[in-house]
């Protein structure tokens, strides 16, 4: 039983790690692809060096805002899960005490 639980937990961890790796690699490729595109347009002469610096700063600021927003959403999700777990624990304890002293839930 313990080996089965361990193997299932390892499987879940592998899947989560693979999904995390794919997400991070694709995000990194998107960021560097955007930087390369901006640099390429600058070398072509389509945009000026000042425009490149402006785009770079705007892009970094946008990434920072996106990171903060996603971090806030993750915090909300975690807090909601913690609140849900505490409600389940409270109900379990109530049912346990109720069944011991009165009737089963």
Buried (B, 14 or more C-beta within 10 A) or exposed (E): EEEEEEEEEEEEEEEEEEEEEEEEEEEEEEEEEBBEEBBEBBEEEEBEEEEBEEBBEEBEEEEEEEEEEEEEEEEEEEEEEEEEEEEEEEEEEEEEEEEEEEEEE
